[in-house]
């Protein structure tokens, strides 16, 4: 399950725990990889035939995820209106599972975009908050007006089997 990212619209820099954790994990991985690539011969000298460490598959995947996330968030930037309530980005395989802080009786605009392959399914609880929809992972933005008739509102976006990539979303006041 992904973690929602809530950002204040103050213009100040925000702390992004997920990005910090990912960066720390990659730094520790690189340190461990470097310390494990040196082997000792009988004389204690490092083996001259060992090659420099290569980028791991997980580091390459993390780089690709960041690229897709940046592209998805940039695609949503042109659709911003009103005051942002909540925004974030998740892997299609993790999906979006959020309970935004909305006001009963108020309407909002939900924008979603998926960069990758396949598609995802958008649903709401309560169901009369908005319409079920398909979110294709073809870089097109899906817009939907939602109304918080009853609280709490729960928004779910689940990737279809075999779908991959990143989904970004944003909820704005109308």
C-alpha positions in Angstrom: 0.0 0.0 0.0 1.3 3.4 -0.9 1.6 6.4 1.3 -0.2 9.6 0.5 1.8 12.7 0.1 0.2 15.8 1.5 1.7 19.2 0.6 0.9 22.6 1.8 0.5 25.3 -0.9 2.9 27.7 0.8 5.7 27.7 -1.6 8.1 26.5 1.1 10.3 23.5 0.6 8.7 20.3 1.9 10.3 17.2 3.4 9.6 14.1 1.4 10.2 11.1 3.7 9.8 8.6 0.8 12.4 10.3 -1.3 14.8 10.7 1.7 14.4 7.0 2.6 15.0 5.9 -1.0 18.1 8.1 -1.3 19.4 6.7 2.0 18.7 3.2 1.0 20.6 3.6 -2.3 23.6 5.3 -0.5 23.8 2.4 2.0 23.5 -0.2 -0.8 26.3 1.5 -2.7 28.5 1.5 0.4 27.8 -2.2 1.0 28.3 -3.1 -2.6 31.7 -1.3 -2.7 32.9 -2.9 0.5 32.0 -6.4 -0.8 33.7 -6.1 -4.2 37.3 -6.1 -2.8 38.6 -9.6 -2.2 41.9 -10.4 -0.6 44.6 -12.7 -2.0 47.0 -14.6 0.2 49.2 -11.6 0.7 46.3 -9.4 1.7 46.3 -7.2 -1.4 43.1 -6.6 -3.3 42.6 -8.8 -6.4 43.6 -6.7 -9.4 41.2 -8.6 -11.8 37.9 -7.5 -10.1 35.9 -5.1 -12.1 34.2 -1.9 -10.8 30.7 -2.3 -9.3 27.8 -2.0 -11.8 24.5 -0.3 -11.3 22.1 -2.9 -9.8 18.8 -3.7 -11.3 17.0 -2.2 -8.2 18.9 1.1 -8.7 18.0 1.1 -12.4 14.3 0.5 -11.5 14.4 3.3 -8.9 15.8 5.6 -11.5 13.1 4.7 -14.0 10.4 5.1 -11.3 11.6 8.6 -10.5 11.6 9.5 -14.2 8.0 8.2 -14.6 6.9 10.0 -11.4 8.5 13.3 -12.6 6.8 13.0 -16.0 3.4 12.1 -14.4 3.5 15.0 -12.0 4.6 17.4 -14.7 1.6 16.3 -16.8 -0.8 17.1 -13.9 0.8 20.6 -13.4 -1.2 22.0 -16.3 -4.5 20.8 -14.8 -4.1 22.5 -11.4 -7.0 24.7 -10.4 -8.3 25.9 -7.0 -6.5 25.0 -3.8 -4.7 21.7 -3.7 -6.2 19.4 -1.1 -4.0 16.3 -1.6 -1.6 15.0 -4.2 0.8 12.1 -4.7 2.3 9.4 -6.9 2.4 5.6 -6.5 3.4 2.5 -8.4 0.6 1.1 -10.4 1.2 -2.2 -8.6 0.7 -0.5 -5.2 -2.2 1.5 -6.3 -3.7 4.6 -4.6 -5.6 4.1 -1.4 -6.4 7.4 0.2 -8.9 9.0 2.5 -8.5 12.7 1.8 -9.7 15.4 4.2 -12.7 16.8 2.4 -15.7 18.8 3.6 -19.1 17.3 3.5 -21.3 18.7 0.7 -18.3 20.3 -1.1 -17.2 19.4 -4.7 -13.6 18.8 -5.8 -11.7 18.0 -8.9 -9.7 14.8 -9.1 -7.0 14.5 -11.8 -5.1 11.3 -12.4 -2.5 10.3 -14.9 -0.6 7.1 -15.4 2.7 6.7 -17.2 3.5 3.0 -18.0 1.6 0.2 -19.6 -1.9 -1.3 -19.0 -4.6 0.5 -17.0 -6.0 1.0 -13.5 -9.5 1.1 -12.1 -10.8 4.1 -10.1 -13.5 3.5 -7.4 -15.0 5.5 -4.5 -16.5 4.8 -1.2 -19.2 5.9 -0.8 -19.9 5.1 -4.4 -22.0 8.3 -5.0 -18.8 10.4 -4.5 -17.8 10.0 -8.1 -18.0 7.6 -11.1 -16.0 4.4 -11.5 -13.5 5.0 -14.3 -10.6 3.4 -16.2 -7.3 5.1 -16.0 -5.2 4.1 -19.0 -1.4 4.1 -18.6 -1.0 6.0 -21.8 -0.1 9.5 -20.3 -3.6 10.9 -20.8 -5.1 12.8 -17.9 -8.4 11.6 -16.4 -10.4 14.4 -14.8 -13.4 13.8 -12.6 -15.6 16.1 -10.4 -16.3 14.5 -7.1 -18.6 15.5 -4.3 -18.3 14.5 -0.6 -21.9 13.7 0.0 -21.0 11.6 3.1 -17.7 11.4 5.0 -15.3 9.8 5.1 -14.5 9.5 1.4 -12.1 6.7 0.3 -10.5 6.8 -3.2 -9.0 3.6 -4.6 -7.1 3.2 -7.9 -6.0 -0.4 -8.5 -3.8 -1.5 -11.4 -5.1 -4.2 -13.7 -3.2 -7.4 -13.8 0.1 -7.0 -15.5 0.0 -3.2 -15.5 3.1 -1.3 -14.6 4.3 2.3 -14.2 3.5 5.2 -12.0 0.2 7.0 -11.2 0.1 10.6 -10.1 -3.1 12.2 -8.7 -4.2 15.6 -7.4 -7.4 16.7 -5.6 -8.2 20.5 -5.9 -11.1 22.6 -4.7 -13.6 23.7 -7.3 
